[in-house]
Structure formats: structure tokens, C-alpha cells
Amino acid sequence: MASSQMSLLLLTLLALAASISATTIYDIVNQFGFPSGIIPDSVESYSTAPSDGDSYTFAIYLKKPCYVKYDYLVHFDTEITGKITYGKITNLKGLQAQSFWFWLNIDEIKVDGSSLQFTLGLVTVKSDISLFVEIPTCKDKALADCDKSSKLISQLPLTAE
């Protein structure tokens, strides 16, 4: 009898371990109400730990620093850390957004209806959540800058002479 209970316990633990290891960081951000596209495709590993109440601290490790073009050009360090609760990421480290010629740290991200609200020091910026549905490709700065200029070029009016 004790042997069958031990076997059942072992099988349960193995199933639990398999389900945890099959969870991706994209699954986790989805569980907290965020779209997968807030994190680029070059994730090497991540860790999470319960913090207080319903919040978790996290660390995401990328293969290398990179850039993604959303409404703004965003720089991802190789390590991104913070605290996540449903609909809110605080204590964020490792993300910066370009505003004109300056780079500002992204301190917080909130889900606000159909938008994401980014806090950059004293500045708050909203972007449509649809920009973050697809997981973006991590790029070097030069390639990300090309994305920016090609978007501007594609917006020029076409005229025929």
C-alpha cells in the first residue's frame, strides 16, 4: 500500500516538473495579462520567484543586448528584471526607450484597456496593445534603425508624373 502511494506521489511530482519546464516566459506574461510581444525572440533563460501576495520577481536573460522597433526604438539589455502582478510590471531594469536623442529607462508597464502604458521617469507613454501581439525579432541597433527609416519612407505619398 505504501509503495503504491509513493509511486503515485513520484508520478505526480514528475508531471508537475514537466508542466513547469514546458512553460515559457511568453506563457507567464500572458497569464499576467500582457501580450507575448513585450519580450523579444532571443530569450536564453528566465527565472521567477514568488514575491508577496500575487506578485513575482523575474529575471529574463537574452542571448545578447538588442533593439526592437515598436512605436519607439527599445533597447533590451542581456538581463531584464522586475516584479510582475496582474496587469502591471514594476521595478523594471534593463529596458530603455529612445525619445528624440535621449534614452530613457522604462520603469513600469501597465495594461490600460487596449493600450500598454509605459512609465519612463516622469514621462508616461501609451501604445496600442496590438503592437505587442507578435513576438518581435531582436536586432542590432543598425538594423533596428533601418526598420525606423523604412517605415518613414513607406509613409511618403506616391505621386505619378
N, C-alpha and C positions, 0 to 999 in steps of 0.2 A: 504494500500500500504506500509506504513512504517513498519507495523507488519510483512509483508512477507519479506521485506528486512532484518529486524532484525533476523528473523528465518533463512534466508539464511546465514547471517553472522555468527550466532551461530553454524550452521551446518558445515560451512567451518572451523571455529576455532576448533571445536571438531574433525573433520577429520585430521586437521593439528597436533593437540596434539596427536592423536592416531598414526599417522605415525612417529612422533618424538619418542614416547615412544617405538615403535616397533623396532627402530634402535638399533643395538648392537654396542659395541666398535669394534667388528670384521668388521662390515659393514663400520664403519667410517674409519678404517685403510685401507680397500680395496679401498674406494673412493679416498684415497690419494696415491694409487699406491703400497701399502705394502701388503704382504700376511698375512692372519689371524694368522699364527703360530708364529708371533713375540710376541704374548701375550698368556700366559698360560690359562688353562681352569678354574682357580679359581677366576675369576673376580666377585667381590661382587657388585661394582657400579663404575660409572665413571662420569666425568663432562667435558664439553668442553665450551670454550668461544672464540668468535672472538678476534683476536689479532690485526694484522694490515694487510691490503691487503687481501691475500688469506690464511693467516695463522691463526691457532687456538692454544690456550693454552689448555692443557688437564691434567687431573689427573685421574689415574686408581687406584682403591682400591682392593687389593686382600684379600682373607679370612685370609691368614697368609703368612709370608715370605716363599719362596720355591726356588727350584732349577730345572733347565731344562738342559738336555744334548743335545746340538747341536754339532757343531764341537768342541766347548769348553763348559765347565760347566758354566752356567749363573745363578747368584743369583738375584732373584726378591724380593725387599722389599715389604712391605704391601702397600706402596704408591709409584707410579711411575708418575713422572710429566715431562712435556716438552712442546715443541712448534712444531707443525706439519704443513708442507706445502706439496704440491705435491712432492713425492719422497724424502723427507728429514725430519728427526726429529732432532731437536737441543735442547740445554739447558736441556738435559736429566738427570734426577736424579732418583735414585732408582734401577739401574741396574749395576751389576758388572760381569766381566768375569774372570775366573781363567786362569792364564798363569804361568805354572810351579807351583811354590809355592806361587805366589803372586795373589792378587785380584786387578784388575784394573777397575776403573769406566768407564762405556760406556757413552761417552759424546754425541755421534751423530751417527745416522744411515742414510745411503743414499742408494737409489736404483741405481745400476750401471749396466744397461743391465740385464743380467741373474744372477747377484750377488747382495748381500747386502754388503755394506762397513760399517764397524764399526770403529769408532774413539775412542781409549782408550788413552787419554792423547796425547802423541807424536806418538803412535803406531796406524797403520791402518791395519785392518784385513778384508779380503774378504771371504765370504762364499756363496756357491751356493744357490740361492733363493729357490730351490726345497726342501731344508732342513726345510723351514718355511711355507710350504703349509698347513700341518695338524696342528691343534691347539694342542699343547703339554699338557701332564698331569703334573701338579705341584707336585713335590715330596720333601720329606725331603732330607737333604744332604746325609745321609747314603744310601738311595735308589738310588739317582742320581749317587753316586759313584759306586754303583753296576752296573748301566747301563754302565758306563765307562769301568769297568773291564770286563764285559761280552762281550762287543764289542771287546776288545783286545783279549780275549780268543777265540772268534769265528774267529779271523783272523789268528790263528795259523795254520800252514799247517798240514793236516791229513796224517799220514803215516800208512801203514799196515805192520805188520811183520808176 
